[in-house]
Amino acid sequence: MGFNRRTLNKERCFDALSDKGLLWLYGKSDMLIFEDQESGDIYELFRAGKTDDEIAMKYGIKRIITDNNG
């Protein structure tokens, strides 16, 4: 078994929000590394139970698809 870590910045989060969703981005990662404040803020909103649509709207991102989380 390996240790899965993911390095995130706001661009990666915005891309995930506009396409596959944050759950897809965070996935089964054992550790998340945030390179900037916005990516950390987005994660905190996700943890607080906000949907992808709510988070995308806050940052002015247009969603391409709507998944079960949004």
Buried (B, 14 or more C-beta within 10 A) or exposed (E): EEEEEBEBEBEBBBEBBBEBBBBEBBEEBEEBEBEEEBBBBBBEBBEEEBBBBEBBBEBEBEBEEEBEBB
